[in-house]
Amino acid sequence: MNSAALISIDLIAKTSSTVLTISGAPGLSGIVKYAPDLFAVIGGKGVYRVDFTSNPPKSSLIKTISEAGNLNGLSTFTNESVLVGDAGKGVVYRLDVNKGTYEQVLKNVTMAPSGSIPFGIDGLRYRASDSTLWYTNIFKNSFHRVLVDPVTGKAAGSVTTLWTNLMGDDLCFGPAVQQADGSTKESAKVYVATNGKNSLVEVDTSVQKPSPKTVATVSGSTSCAVGRGEGEGGCGWCCV
């Protein structure tokens, strides 16, 4: 968050390199892929496009959200939009990555900031199959979900709180499950990095009141992703 350098990590070779430095960004926080080789990246109050279809890759500003408090979380929403979490104000914006237009679509007390920074809603991930947004509030030690309208991103139901006693940072969905007929089924598992609790926990969302199950110990874990690269078999992990 204090550097605008975007780093590429090769999990197989265990090497890393700076891909590019995003001009105009004071530092980087959230990142999400919204189309093949196209990423949205938060840099301060701006959301930038990083384009890997060109060589070398290039970046450009999609939009500055001038009223933002502290942008942090990002999730793909549709083919043309992302959801942006504002940890400083406790709200979520829907941003059109092509037009650069945005609006506030969610605000709830469970997203509100607290603590000395202050910081509220942190990690967030939208699942299109059930139109549900999952999110953490890092300093309230809580994890939540809410049904949203698949077009507008606005709440279509009340917020459900899964826990209020475990720090949660960023999160990801588990790998697809192989079926007997050869097809794949979307995983019901969600994985949450617990930051200062130094772990990665698994949550079974098919259960009415799921409990977090520790599946790994990682010092200061802030984010996680399911591997999709060559040699990872769709189920390798990256946890930072």
Sequence and secondary structure as in RCSB ss.txt:
>XXXX:A:sequence
MNSAALISIDLIAKTSSTVLTISGAPGLSGIVKYAPDLFAVIGGKGVYRVDFTSNPPKSSLIKTISEAGNLNGLS
TFTNESVLVGDAGKGVVYRLDVNKGTYEQVLKNVTMAPSGSIPFGIDGLRYRASDSTLWYTNIFKNSFHRVLVDP
VTGKAAGSVTTLWTNLMGDDLCFGPAVQQADGSTKESAKVYVATNGKNSLVEVDTSVQKPSPKTVATVSGSTSCA
VGRGEGEGGCGWCCV
>XXXX:A:secstr
    EEEEEETTTTEEEEEEE TT S    EEEEETTEEEEEETTEEEEEE SSSS EEEEEEE TT S EEEEE
EEETTEEEEEETTTTEEEEEETTT  EEEEEE GGG  BTTTTB EEEEEEETTTTEEEEEEGGGTEEEEEEB T
TT  BSS  EEEESSS    EEE   EE TTS EE   EEEEE BTT EEEEEETTSSS   EEEEE TTB  EE
E  STTSTT  EEE 
